Amino acid sequence: MGYFQYDGSTKTDIEDRVLAHLQIVMGAKLRRSESFYFTWKEDVSLGSGRTTVWVHAGAGLKFKFHGSRQPSINPAWLTALTLTANSATGLYIVPEPADDHVSPHRESMLVG
Protein backbone atom coordinates (compact mmCIF):
# COMPACT_ATOMS: atom_id res chain seq x y z
CA MET A 1 0.00 0.00 0.00
CA GLY A 2 1.47 3.29 -1.13
CA TYR A 3 0.16 6.79 -0.66
CA PHE A 4 -0.69 10.05 -2.41
CA GLN A 5 0.34 13.28 -0.70
CA TYR A 6 -0.86 16.74 -1.67
CA ASP A 7 1.11 19.89 -0.82
CA GLY A 8 3.05 18.19 1.95
CA SER A 9 0.12 17.84 4.33
CA THR A 10 -2.92 16.05 2.92
CA LYS A 11 -2.21 12.34 2.53
CA THR A 12 -4.17 9.18 1.77
CA ASP A 13 -3.20 5.53 1.48
CA ILE A 14 -3.79 4.06 -1.98
CA GLU A 15 -2.92 0.60 -3.28
CA ASP A 16 0.12 0.68 -5.62
CA ARG A 17 -1.74 -0.47 -8.74
CA VAL A 18 -4.41 2.22 -8.33
CA LEU A 19 -1.75 4.80 -7.53
CA ALA A 20 0.18 4.01 -10.72
CA HIS A 21 -2.92 4.65 -12.83
CA LEU A 22 -3.69 7.89 -10.97
CA GLN A 23 -0.12 9.10 -11.50
CA ILE A 24 -0.38 8.60 -15.26
CA VAL A 25 -3.74 10.38 -15.53
CA MET A 26 -2.71 13.28 -13.28
CA GLY A 27 0.60 13.68 -15.07
CA ALA A 28 -1.09 13.79 -18.46
CA LYS A 29 -3.54 16.46 -17.35
CA LEU A 30 -0.87 18.60 -15.72
CA ARG A 31 1.39 18.35 -18.80
CA ARG A 32 -1.51 19.92 -20.70
CA SER A 33 -1.84 22.63 -17.99
CA GLU A 34 -5.27 21.31 -17.02
CA SER A 35 -6.28 21.75 -13.38
CA PHE A 36 -8.91 19.48 -11.84
CA TYR A 37 -10.44 18.23 -8.60
CA PHE A 38 -9.31 14.92 -7.11
CA THR A 39 -11.66 13.33 -4.58
CA TRP A 40 -11.21 10.21 -2.47
CA LYS A 41 -13.14 8.48 0.30
CA GLU A 42 -11.53 8.59 3.72
CA ASP A 43 -10.84 5.48 5.74
CA VAL A 44 -13.31 4.67 8.52
CA SER A 45 -10.48 5.22 11.03
CA LEU A 46 -10.41 8.87 9.89
CA GLY A 47 -14.14 9.34 10.31
CA SER A 48 -15.19 8.28 6.81
CA GLY A 49 -16.36 11.11 4.56
CA ARG A 50 -14.37 12.30 1.60
CA THR A 51 -11.59 14.74 0.78
CA THR A 52 -11.26 16.85 -2.36
CA VAL A 53 -8.16 18.76 -3.47
CA TRP A 54 -7.68 21.15 -6.39
CA VAL A 55 -4.81 19.74 -8.44
CA HIS A 56 -2.88 22.35 -10.44
CA ALA A 57 0.60 22.81 -11.87
CA GLY A 58 1.87 24.57 -8.72
CA ALA A 59 0.67 21.89 -6.31
CA GLY A 60 3.17 19.59 -4.64
CA LEU A 61 2.18 16.01 -5.47
CA LYS A 62 3.91 12.94 -4.11
CA PHE A 63 3.24 9.37 -5.21
CA LYS A 64 4.91 6.95 -2.80
CA PHE A 65 4.81 3.30 -3.84
CA HIS A 66 5.31 0.44 -1.39
CA GLY A 67 6.66 -1.96 -3.99
CA SER A 68 9.63 -1.47 -6.30
CA ARG A 69 8.05 -2.97 -9.43
CA GLN A 70 5.89 -1.01 -11.85
CA PRO A 71 2.37 -2.52 -11.84
CA SER A 72 0.86 -3.51 -15.17
CA ILE A 73 -1.19 -0.71 -16.68
CA ASN A 74 -4.74 -1.25 -17.93
CA PRO A 75 -5.50 1.17 -20.80
CA ALA A 76 -9.26 0.77 -20.23
CA TRP A 77 -8.82 1.95 -16.63
CA LEU A 78 -6.77 4.94 -17.81
CA THR A 79 -9.65 5.80 -20.13
CA ALA A 80 -12.22 5.53 -17.33
CA LEU A 81 -10.14 7.62 -14.93
CA THR A 82 -9.44 10.22 -17.61
CA LEU A 83 -13.16 10.56 -18.28
CA THR A 84 -13.82 11.29 -14.60
CA ALA A 85 -10.92 13.76 -14.47
CA ASN A 86 -12.40 15.61 -17.45
CA SER A 87 -15.85 15.84 -15.83
CA ALA A 88 -17.18 18.69 -13.69
CA THR A 89 -16.82 16.57 -10.54
CA GLY A 90 -13.18 15.78 -11.26
CA LEU A 91 -11.00 12.72 -10.81
CA TYR A 92 -12.08 9.95 -8.47
CA ILE A 93 -11.22 6.29 -8.27
CA VAL A 94 -13.53 4.05 -10.27
CA PRO A 95 -13.46 0.24 -10.32
CA GLU A 96 -11.02 -1.29 -12.78
CA PRO A 97 -12.79 -2.35 -15.98
CA ALA A 98 -11.77 -5.30 -18.11
CA ASP A 99 -8.82 -4.45 -20.36
CA ASP A 100 -10.48 -4.07 -23.77
CA HIS A 101 -7.13 -3.59 -25.50
CA VAL A 102 -7.52 0.08 -26.35
CA SER A 103 -5.41 0.85 -29.39
CA PRO A 104 -2.07 2.57 -28.64
CA HIS A 105 -3.18 5.60 -30.67
CA ARG A 106 -6.39 6.01 -28.63
CA GLU A 107 -4.49 5.57 -25.34
CA SER A 108 -1.92 8.23 -26.27
CA MET A 109 -4.73 10.68 -27.05
CA LEU A 110 -6.15 10.19 -23.56
CA VAL A 111 -3.03 10.25 -21.46
CA GLY A 112 -0.29 11.71 -23.64
Buried (B, 14 or more C-beta within 10 A) or exposed (E): EBBBBBEEEEBBBBBBBBBBBBBBBBBBBBEEEBEBBBBBEEEEEEEEEEBBBEBEEEBEBEBBBEEEEEBEBBBBBBBBBBEBBBEEEBBBBEEBEEEEEBEEEEBEEBBE
